[in-house]
Amino acid sequence: PRGPENILRPTMKGIIASEINDSNCLLITEMIMQGFFDELEGPEMIALLALFIEESEKMEDELTPEEKKRDLPPKLRQMIDRVLYMRDDLELLEEERVLSRNVYPETDWSVYLDFVPIAYLWASGCHVSEIYQISNIYEGNLIKSMLRLQNMAEGTIEVLKTLEKHEQANKLREVSNSLIRDIVTNNSLYVTT
């Protein structure tokens, strides 16, 4: 039967997920709702979002996940571990509830650790020369990834404001604004005027 009582309405999580466009909206929504950003400083928040940036440039000697996290602050390492566990749980839940009904969503559950240390250093105010000491990332990839990360941060800020998490939104806004500096600009990499 149709009627106002049978109309499906989105939950707060559904509304938030609909506002996230640059990465796994389910995972970021859960991260926000479960307070993953609440205890982090601005550069750590940026680094946590960097889990969704795939940097394809491979290191010559491939590092383990633990080695990639080694130089990060303990609180950030703990949050990354929580994201990895939550990702695994959500992926399993999707398999049990959705795939069992012969529905095959194209959810991308990938998270990447390669760009996290780079993002953390850059968000902490390090110079590009310090980035090149720990990574062989191409300049164009650094710029492209930082611009994408800044865009992700802006979307996350809006969600945090919607949830009235103003302290977290302000911390993230401050560091997000500092991502665009030095070689990282909004100018085209391919066209000059």
N, C-alpha and C positions, 0 to 999 in steps of 0.2 A: 504493500500500500504506500501511496505517496502522501506526503504531508510534512509540515514543518518539523515534526518530531523525528522524521526519518532522513533528514538532510544531513549528510556527512559534513562535518566542519573540521578544518585542520587544527591540530593541536599546536601549542607554542613551538614545539620541536619542528613540526611541519612547516610553520611559518618561517622559522629561522633557516631551515634547510633550503627553502625556496629562495632565500636571499644569497646563498653561497653558490658561486658559479665557477670559481677557478680551481676547484679541487673536489675531493670526495665530500659532498655536502653532509652525508650521514655521519661520517667520522668527525668532521669539524664541529657539527652541531653537538654531538655527544661530548666532545672535548670542552666546549663552552659551557654546556649545561652541567657537566660534572665538575666544573671549576678548575680545569687544568691551567688556565691562565691567571687564576686568582692570586697565587703566591709567587708568580714569576716577575722579574724585572723586564723592562722593555726589550733589551737585546735577546733575552731568553725567549720572550714571546715570539719575536721574529724568527729565531732559530727553530722553534717548535713548528711554526708555519712552513719553514723550509723543508720539513719532511715531505712536502708535496711537490717539491721542485726536483725534477729528474735532470741531473747533470750527467750527460752521457760521456764526458771525457773521462776515460779510465786512467787510474793511477798505474804506473808501471808495475809496482808490486802491490797487488790487491790487498787491502786491509780488511780485517774482520770487523763486524759491527762493533764489538767492544773496543777495538783499536780506534775506530772512527769517533767514538764517544769519549775517549780517554781524557782529552784536554778540556772537555766541557765542564761547566759547574755541576756539582753533585745534584742540585735540585732539578736542573735541566735533564741530566741523564736519567733521573728517576721518572720525570714526566715522559720522556721518550719511551722508556720501558713500558709505562702505563699505556701509552698510545699503541704500542705494538701488541700488547695483550688485548686491549679493547678491540683493535682491528681484527685480530684472530677470532675473538668472540662474536663480533658482528658478522664476520664472513661465515662463520659456522651457523649462526642464527639464520642468515639469509639462505644458506643451503637447506636447512631443516624446514623453514617455513615457506619459502618462495619456490625454490627449485623443485621441491617435492610436489608442487602443484603444476609442474611443467611450464612454469614461467621462467624465462631466462633473461633477467636484467643484465645490463652491461656495466655493472658496478666495478669500478677500478679500485681495488683494495691496496694498491701499491703505495708504499712509503719508501723514501729514499734517505739514506744517511749521508751521502757524499757531499751535499751542499750545506748541511747543517753547520759544520765548523766554519765554513766560509761566511755564511750568513751571520753567525754569531760574532765573528771578528769584525765584519763590516758594520754591523749594527752597534757594535761597541766603540766605533769611531776609528778603527785601524785604517792605515793607509793601504793603498792597493799593493804596494811593495811587500807588505806583510802577508797579504793574501797569496801572492806569488811564491812566497817562501814555503807555504804549506800545500800548495796546489799547482798543478800545471793547467789550470782552466784558461781557456782562450778569453781574451778581452771581450769579444762580442758576446760570448756565452755568459760571462759575468754580468755584463750590462743587461742583457735580455732577462736573465734570471732575477736580477735585483728589481727590475721594473715589474716583472710578474709578481714578485714577492711583495712589493710595495702596493700593488693592486689588491692582492689577497689581504694584506693588512688593513687597507681601507674598508673592504667589505666586512672584515671581522670587527672593526671599530664600530661600524653601523649596527651590527648585531649586538655588540656589548652595550651600546647606548640604548637600544630597544629594551634590553633586559635590565636597564638602569644600573649597569655595572660601570659607572662613570670613572672610577679610579683606574680600572684596568683599561678602559677606552682611552683615557688621557695618557697613560704610560705608553700604550701602543701607538697613539697618534704622534707623540713626541719623537719616538725612535723611527717611526715610519717616515716622517718628514726628513729625517737625517739620512735616509737611504739614497736619496737623489743628491749626489755630490761628486766632486772630482770627475772621474771618467764616466760615472753613471749619470746620464742625462736623458731627457725625453726627446732629444734631437734624434733624427733618423740616423741609423748606422750606415745607410746606403745612399742617401741623397743629401747633397749640400745645396744651400741657397745662395 
